[in-house]
Amino acid sequence: MVKKSSAKGSVPEEDGQRTARELGRSNTAFEEDDNHFSSSPVRTPAKVRQRQQVRSGEALANEFNNAAFEQDDDQQSITPPPPYPCEAATPDGQVSPMAMEDAKTTERETWGSPIEFLLSCIAMSVGLGNVWRFPYTAYKNGGGAFLIPYIIVLLFIGKPLYFLEMAMGQFSSYGSVKVWEVVPILKGVGYGQALATWFVVTYYCVLIAITLLYFFSSFQAILPWTVCDMSWLSADNCYNSSADTNLTSFNTSGLKSSSDIYFNEEVMKKIDSIDDGIGLPDWKLSLCLLLAWILICAILMKGVASSGKVAYFTALFPYVVLLTLLVRGVTLEGASDGILYFIRPEWSKLLDANTWYAAVTQCFFSLSVGFGPIVMFSSYNPFRHNIYRDAVIISLMDTFTSFLAGITIFSILGNLAHESGKNVTDVVSAGTGLAFVSYPDAIAKFQYVPQFFAVMFFLMLLTLGIGSAVSLTGCVVTILCDDFPHWKRWLVVTVICLIGFVSGLVYITPGGLIILDIVDYFGGGFIIFLMATIETIGICWIYGLNRFVRDIEFMLGIKLNAYWKITWAYIIPSVLVFIFCYAMATYTPLKEGDYVYPAVATGAGWVLAAIAVMQVPLWAAIAIYRQKNCNSFFERIKSSLKETDHWGPKNPAHRLEWKKFQLEKPHHHTSYSARLWYPKVPSRMTYDVSTLTVSNNNPLPTKEAGHQRQKVTSAPHSRSTFENEIAD
């Protein structure tokens, strides 16, 4: 029972007044002795305060929806989802402390500094393809003339697509699968890209394993590929590649260099046919493959906190080696002949469709666009990070590195041709042959310390490979961690790397190089063009290009010009559809020399491609099925085309500002036509002469006259009532 105390001579209170006063001070605390009131009030209990803040936040969110986002009964609400109590705002429109505290508990890790993100992207994009794929591709497709289609593809496909994927990841803070909360029906694109990424990374790490074996062999007193070993099966047809061998004094036709035999017979144990099986993995390469995956696992164990630090070395060290080898290469005899072979243009190649197809393929493989790592890397950025600048820097650095590597490689191959008495065309190999046959053969002919240059070259290949493999593997890890946030990251990384090691054993068998070619073509080739096409269509034509451009404007504070809009909405989809159709129309069975790969092997390749492509309709069906609050199948499809409540900035303050920013142009959310962007020719304007002022003999409209402009050349088009209201 609570006792009342009154002063001497006070008038007794009425029952109603007493009840009101007691209800009004319901937030007053009691003392430890529950028979007396405390003389000083305390703060409202935490749970009560949280409930009040949530109620006020819900009221504010409902006010937003009623104002602009509920024009149609079937229009999807963008009220905050349960994981985002960020709209729990205070009455003055500010984000509540409770929401900010909850956001901190689920906040995504970020890069230690902006330079770590930039270097990580450079390490990802500048990889093995720049060193052994670009030089040979350029040489076979017109030399210097190949740079024209390559730069055109880079400007109108590569760089815009790179920036698009960066913006998607940074705006949503999601990986390449969860980012499709923007268009749920296309979630399968993320899974298809993840499978293609996984197919590539399984054989990419095998190339790192071969590099590790050559790297360790480079510390021997005599490089093992410089002299013929009598234990080799083809020792009778072998000639030494060492510097003291004068090849101009005898005929080498019908013979093979020691570097060629060392790679194919000693390292890979290569067989000419897999009709009778692919054989067993080599134990030396198995250990090197295990070491490669251990390095990747250690780098990814702590996320971007560790991989960002490693990027300082993996991104910068290759340039040190390339410049060192370039200085050495241009001083060798015959270097000028090799460089001329690389840059001499064959203009007739520009009319060959294969040249343009090679340019698009090289651009995708080099920049890693369409695979998913770009979305993953940018998702760890701060929300306001300037990715516009980074996209330009990375695309330029990638092109510069490819050209620098081509000059470096062909200067040394020119010396090899000079020392061997051959033409440059006779010493150039494609793919793995360039890195592990032609170049080691050239290094073997160095007069002074060839071991040093061998160590430097293979260490450069190792850092390039590790940088790209970390990004590709990290993309798969991020997808799993986003889908299953309660899983321990170190456990996910360990399991992924273990599976990757086991999967890679098939490539280090005697028939492994044939399997590598098949997986490279079907698993990471033309299907990426299809995924990138659907990606751009989903953003530009379903979510809406105008909406996405507005999101970027809110995030970065810049307005994109027509260059980005035209490339995203028109050039990229149309060109990639053509490239995909061209690849299908010109397909021929894979072969090496005169040996055509077995139908069973190529059939398995088509199965890999089908598995990746089928992710799109499979997850589209799942997304449609999950739309429970719809009365018809058509409504389910329509609902699955709309962004979910999870799309948007994760930070509560940014999310609240974003919703306010959307109110400036609400018709982007209620009118489908307003979401799209069409190129328009600017209309001529006329002004009232009486409102013009003269400055330096040039008539200009005054500030007030700007509101009296009238269009005279374009007829008004029909618009909906809502659009007219917005325009007014």
VENLIN-V635979 format. One record per residue. N is the residue number from 1. RES is the residue in three letters. OMEGA is omega in whole degrees, -180 to 180 (NA if undefined). Layout:
BEGIN
[[N/RES/OMEGA] [N/RES/OMEGA]]
END
This chain:
BEGIN
[[1/MET/-178] [2/VAL/180] [3/LYS/177] [4/LYS/177] [5/SER/-179] [6/SER/179] [7/ALA/-178] [8/LYS/178] [9/GLY/-179] [10/SER/-178] [11/VAL/179] [12/PRO/180] [13/GLU/174] [14/GLU/-175] [15/ASP/-179] [16/GLY/179] [17/GLN/-180] [18/ARG/-180] [19/THR/180] [20/ALA/-179] [21/ARG/180] [22/GLU/177] [23/LEU/-178] [24/GLY/179] [25/ARG/-179] [26/SER/179] [27/ASN/-179] [28/THR/-177] [29/ALA/175] [30/PHE/174] [31/GLU/178] [32/GLU/173] [33/ASP/-173] [34/ASP/177] [35/ASN/-178] [36/HIS/175] [37/PHE/173] [38/SER/-179] [39/SER/-179] [40/SER/180] [41/PRO/177] [42/VAL/-176] [43/ARG/176] [44/THR/178] [45/PRO/-173] [46/ALA/-178] [47/LYS/178] [48/VAL/-180] [49/ARG/179] [50/GLN/180] [51/ARG/179] [52/GLN/-179] [53/GLN/179] [54/VAL/178] [55/ARG/180] [56/SER/177] [57/GLY/178] [58/GLU/179] [59/ALA/179] [60/LEU/180] [61/ALA/178] [62/ASN/178] [63/GLU/177] [64/PHE/-176] [65/ASN/-180] [66/ASN/-176] [67/ALA/-170] [68/ALA/-168] [69/PHE/-180] [70/GLU/180] [71/GLN/178] [72/ASP/-179] [73/ASP/-178] [74/ASP/179] [75/GLN/-176] [76/GLN/177] [77/SER/177] [78/ILE/175] [79/THR/-173] [80/PRO/179] [81/PRO/-179] [82/PRO/179] [83/PRO/-177] [84/TYR/173] [85/PRO/-172] [86/CYS/178] [87/GLU/173] [88/ALA/-171] [89/ALA/175] [90/THR/-177] [91/PRO/-179] [92/ASP/176] [93/GLY/180] [94/GLN/178] [95/VAL/-176] [96/SER/177] [97/PRO/179] [98/MET/180] [99/ALA/179] [100/MET/180] [101/GLU/177] [102/ASP/180] [103/ALA/-179] [104/LYS/-179] [105/THR/-180] [106/THR/-176] [107/GLU/-178] [108/ARG/178] [109/GLU/-178] [110/THR/178] [111/TRP/179] [112/GLY/179] [113/SER/179] [114/PRO/-179] [115/ILE/178] [116/GLU/177] [117/PHE/-179] [118/LEU/-180] [119/LEU/178] [120/SER/177] [121/CYS/177] [122/ILE/179] [123/ALA/178] [124/MET/-175] [125/SER/180] [126/VAL/-176] [127/GLY/-178] [128/LEU/-180] [129/GLY/179] [130/ASN/-174] [131/VAL/-176] [132/TRP/-178] [133/ARG/-177] [134/PHE/-178] [135/PRO/-179] [136/TYR/179] [137/THR/178] [138/ALA/-179] [139/TYR/-177] [140/LYS/-174] [141/ASN/171] [142/GLY/178] [143/GLY/180] [144/GLY/178] [145/ALA/179] [146/PHE/180] [147/LEU/-180] [148/ILE/177] [149/PRO/-179] [150/TYR/-180] [151/ILE/177] [152/ILE/178] [153/VAL/179] [154/LEU/-176] [155/LEU/-172] [156/PHE/178] [157/ILE/-173] [158/GLY/-177] [159/LYS/178] [160/PRO/180] [161/LEU/177] [162/TYR/180] [163/PHE/178] [164/LEU/-179] [165/GLU/175] [166/MET/-178] [167/ALA/179] [168/MET/-178] [169/GLY/-176] [170/GLN/-178] [171/PHE/-175] [172/SER/-175] [173/SER/178] [174/TYR/174] [175/GLY/-171] [176/SER/176] [177/VAL/-179] [178/LYS/180] [179/VAL/-179] [180/TRP/163] [181/GLU/178] [182/VAL/175] [183/VAL/-171] [184/PRO/-177] [185/ILE/-180] [186/LEU/180] [187/LYS/179] [188/GLY/176] [189/VAL/179] [190/GLY/179] [191/TYR/176] [192/GLY/176] [193/GLN/179] [194/ALA/178] [195/LEU/177] [196/ALA/177] [197/THR/-179] [198/TRP/177] [199/PHE/-178] [200/VAL/-174] [201/VAL/180] [202/THR/178] [203/TYR/178] [204/TYR/179] [205/CYS/175] [206/VAL/176] [207/LEU/176] [208/ILE/179] [209/ALA/177] [210/ILE/178] [211/THR/178] [212/LEU/179] [213/LEU/177] [214/TYR/180] [215/PHE/179] [216/PHE/180] [217/SER/-178] [218/SER/180] [219/PHE/179] [220/GLN/-179] [221/ALA/175] [222/ILE/-180] [223/LEU/-171] [224/PRO/-179] [225/TRP/-178] [226/THR/-178] [227/VAL/179] [228/CYS/178] [229/ASP/-176] [230/MET/178] [231/SER/179] [232/TRP/-179] [233/LEU/-179] [234/SER/-177] [235/ALA/-179] [236/ASP/-179] [237/ASN/-173] [238/CYS/170] [239/TYR/-175] [240/ASN/177] [241/SER/-175] [242/SER/-175] [243/ALA/-177] [244/ASP/178] [245/THR/-180] [246/ASN/-175] [247/LEU/-179] [248/THR/-176] [249/SER/179] [250/PHE/-177] [251/ASN/-179] [252/THR/-180] [253/SER/-178] [254/GLY/180] [255/LEU/178] [256/LYS/178] [257/SER/179] [258/SER/178] [259/SER/178] [260/ASP/-179] [261/ILE/-180] [262/TYR/-178] [263/PHE/-173] [264/ASN/-175] [265/GLU/-176] [266/GLU/-177] [267/VAL/-174] [268/MET/-176] [269/LYS/-169] [270/LYS/174] [271/ILE/-175] [272/ASP/-176] [273/SER/176] [274/ILE/179] [275/ASP/-179] [276/ASP/180] [277/GLY/-177] [278/ILE/178] [279/GLY/-177] [280/LEU/179] [281/PRO/176] [282/ASP/-174] [283/TRP/179] [284/LYS/179] [285/LEU/178] [286/SER/178] [287/LEU/178] [288/CYS/177] [289/LEU/177] [290/LEU/178] [291/LEU/179] [292/ALA/-180] [293/TRP/175] [294/ILE/177] [295/LEU/180] [296/ILE/180] [297/CYS/-179] [298/ALA/-179] [299/ILE/-176] [300/LEU/-171] [301/MET/-177] [302/LYS/176] [303/GLY/-177] [304/VAL/178] [305/ALA/179] [306/SER/-178] [307/SER/178] [308/GLY/179] [309/LYS/180] [310/VAL/-177] [311/ALA/178] [312/TYR/-179] [313/PHE/-176] [314/THR/-179] [315/ALA/-173] [316/LEU/-175] [317/PHE/179] [318/PRO/179] [319/TYR/176] [320/VAL/-179] [321/VAL/-180] [322/LEU/179] [323/LEU/178] [324/THR/180] [325/LEU/178] [326/LEU/179] [327/VAL/179] [328/ARG/-175] [329/GLY/-176] [330/VAL/179] [331/THR/-178] [332/LEU/177] [333/GLU/180] [334/GLY/-179] [335/ALA/-178] [336/SER/178] [337/ASP/179] [338/GLY/180] [339/ILE/179] [340/LEU/177] [341/TYR/-177] [342/PHE/-173] [343/ILE/-179] [344/ARG/-175] [345/PRO/170] [346/GLU/-171] [347/TRP/180] [348/SER/-180] [349/LYS/-180] [350/LEU/179] [351/LEU/-180] [352/ASP/-180] [353/ALA/179] [354/ASN/179] [355/THR/180] [356/TRP/176] [357/TYR/178] [358/ALA/179] [359/ALA/179] [360/VAL/-180] [361/THR/180] [362/GLN/-180] [363/CYS/179] [364/PHE/-177] [365/PHE/-176] [366/SER/-177] [367/LEU/-177] [368/SER/176] [369/VAL/179] [370/GLY/-178] [371/PHE/180] [372/GLY/-178] [373/PRO/180] [374/ILE/177] [375/VAL/-179] [376/MET/-178] [377/PHE/-177] [378/SER/180] [379/SER/178] [380/TYR/180] [381/ASN/165] [382/PRO/-171] [383/PHE/-176] [384/ARG/-177] [385/HIS/-175] [386/ASN/179] [387/ILE/177] [388/TYR/179] [389/ARG/-177] [390/ASP/-179] [391/ALA/179] [392/VAL/-178] [393/ILE/-175] [394/ILE/-180] [395/SER/177] [396/LEU/179] [397/MET/180] [398/ASP/179] [399/THR/178] [400/PHE/-179] [401/THR/179] [402/SER/179] [403/PHE/178] [404/LEU/179] [405/ALA/179] [406/GLY/178] [407/ILE/-178] [408/THR/-177] [409/ILE/-175] [410/PHE/174] [411/SER/180] [412/ILE/176] [413/LEU/174] [414/GLY/176] [415/ASN/178] [416/LEU/178] [417/ALA/179] [418/HIS/-179] [419/GLU/-177] [420/SER/-177] [421/GLY/-179] [422/LYS/171] [423/ASN/179] [424/VAL/180] [425/THR/-178] [426/ASP/-177] [427/VAL/-179] [428/VAL/176] [429/SER/-180] [430/ALA/171] [431/GLY/-178] [432/THR/180] [433/GLY/179] [434/LEU/-176] [435/ALA/-172] [436/PHE/177] [437/VAL/-174] [438/SER/-176] [439/TYR/174] [440/PRO/177] [441/ASP/179] [442/ALA/180] [443/ILE/-179] [444/ALA/-178] [445/LYS/175] [446/PHE/-178] [447/GLN/-173] [448/TYR/177] [449/VAL/176] [450/PRO/179] [451/GLN/-179] [452/PHE/-179] [453/PHE/176] [454/ALA/179] [455/VAL/-179] [456/MET/-178] [457/PHE/-177] [458/PHE/172] [459/LEU/175] [460/MET/177] [461/LEU/180] [462/LEU/-180] [463/THR/176] [464/LEU/-179] [465/GLY/-180] [466/ILE/-180] [467/GLY/180] [468/SER/-179] [469/ALA/178] [470/VAL/-180] [471/SER/-180] [472/LEU/179] [473/THR/179] [474/GLY/177] [475/CYS/179] [476/VAL/180] [477/VAL/-179] [478/THR/178] [479/ILE/-180] [480/LEU/-180] [481/CYS/176] [482/ASP/-179] [483/ASP/-179] [484/PHE/-173] [485/PRO/-179] [486/HIS/177] [487/TRP/177] [488/LYS/-177] [489/ARG/-178] [490/TRP/179] [491/LEU/178] [492/VAL/-180] [493/VAL/-179] [494/THR/-179] [495/VAL/180] [496/ILE/-179] [497/CYS/178] [498/LEU/177] [499/ILE/178] [500/GLY/178] [501/PHE/-180] [502/VAL/180] [503/SER/-177] [504/GLY/-179] [505/LEU/-178] [506/VAL/-177] [507/TYR/-178] [508/ILE/171] [509/THR/178] [510/PRO/177] [511/GLY/-174] [512/GLY/-179] [513/LEU/177] [514/ILE/177] [515/ILE/179] [516/LEU/179] [517/ASP/-178] [518/ILE/-179] [519/VAL/179] [520/ASP/-177] [521/TYR/-174] [522/PHE/-175] [523/GLY/-177] [524/GLY/-178] [525/GLY/-171] [526/PHE/-179] [527/ILE/178] [528/ILE/177] [529/PHE/179] [530/LEU/-179] [531/MET/179] [532/ALA/177] [533/THR/179] [534/ILE/180] [535/GLU/-179] [536/THR/178] [537/ILE/180] [538/GLY/-179] [539/ILE/-171] [540/CYS/-171] [541/TRP/176] [542/ILE/175] [543/TYR/177] [544/GLY/-179] [545/LEU/179] [546/ASN/178] [547/ARG/-179] [548/PHE/177] [549/VAL/176] [550/ARG/177] [551/ASP/178] [552/ILE/177] [553/GLU/178] [554/PHE/-176] [555/MET/-173] [556/LEU/-179] [557/GLY/179] [558/ILE/176] [559/LYS/-178] [560/LEU/-179] [561/ASN/-174] [562/ALA/180] [563/TYR/-178] [564/TRP/-176] [565/LYS/-180] [566/ILE/-180] [567/THR/-179] [568/TRP/-170] [569/ALA/-171] [570/TYR/-171] [571/ILE/-176] [572/ILE/-179] [573/PRO/-176] [574/SER/-179] [575/VAL/-178] [576/LEU/175] [577/VAL/178] [578/PHE/-180] [579/ILE/179] [580/PHE/179] [581/CYS/179] [582/TYR/179] [583/ALA/179] [584/MET/-176] [585/ALA/-176] [586/THR/-177] [587/TYR/173] [588/THR/-180] [589/PRO/-179] [590/LEU/179] [591/LYS/175] [592/GLU/-173] [593/GLY/178] [594/ASP/-177] [595/TYR/178] [596/VAL/-177] [597/TYR/-178] [598/PRO/180] [599/ALA/179] [600/VAL/-179] [601/ALA/179] [602/THR/175] [603/GLY/176] [604/ALA/177] [605/GLY/177] [606/TRP/177] [607/VAL/177] [608/LEU/179] [609/ALA/-179] [610/ALA/179] [611/ILE/-180] [612/ALA/-178] [613/VAL/-177] [614/MET/176] [615/GLN/-178] [616/VAL/178] [617/PRO/-180] [618/LEU/-179] [619/TRP/172] [620/ALA/177] [621/ALA/178] [622/ILE/180] [623/ALA/178] [624/ILE/-179] [625/TYR/-177] [626/ARG/178] [627/GLN/-172] [628/LYS/-173] [629/ASN/-180] [630/CYS/-176] [631/ASN/-177] [632/SER/179] [633/PHE/179] [634/PHE/179] [635/GLU/177] [636/ARG/178] [637/ILE/-179] [638/LYS/180] [639/SER/-180] [640/SER/176] [641/LEU/-178] [642/LYS/179] [643/GLU/179] [644/THR/179] [645/ASP/-179] [646/HIS/-180] [647/TRP/178] [648/GLY/180] [649/PRO/179] [650/LYS/-178] [651/ASN/-177] [652/PRO/-179] [653/ALA/178] [654/HIS/-178] [655/ARG/179] [656/LEU/177] [657/GLU/-180] [658/TRP/179] [659/LYS/176] [660/LYS/179] [661/PHE/180] [662/GLN/-178] [663/LEU/180] [664/GLU/178] [665/LYS/-176] [666/PRO/-179] [667/HIS/174] [668/HIS/-178] [669/HIS/-177] [670/THR/-179] [671/SER/-179] [672/TYR/-178] [673/SER/-180] [674/ALA/179] [675/ARG/-173] [676/LEU/180] [677/TRP/177] [678/TYR/178] [679/PRO/-178] [680/LYS/175] [681/VAL/-179] [682/PRO/179] [683/SER/174] [684/ARG/-179] [685/MET/174] [686/THR/-177] [687/TYR/173] [688/ASP/-176] [689/VAL/-177] [690/SER/-178] [691/THR/-176] [692/LEU/174] [693/THR/-177] [694/VAL/177] [695/SER/-178] [696/ASN/178] [697/ASN/179] [698/ASN/179] [699/PRO/179] [700/LEU/178] [701/PRO/176] [702/THR/-180] [703/LYS/-179] [704/GLU/-177] [705/ALA/179] [706/GLY/-180] [707/HIS/-177] [708/GLN/-180] [709/ARG/179] [710/GLN/176] [711/LYS/-176] [712/VAL/-175] [713/THR/-177] [714/SER/179] [715/ALA/179] [716/PRO/-180] [717/HIS/-179] [718/SER/180] [719/ARG/178] [720/SER/179] [721/THR/-179] [722/PHE/179] [723/GLU/177] [724/ASN/178] [725/GLU/179] [726/ILE/-179] [727/ALA/179] [728/ASP/NA]]
END
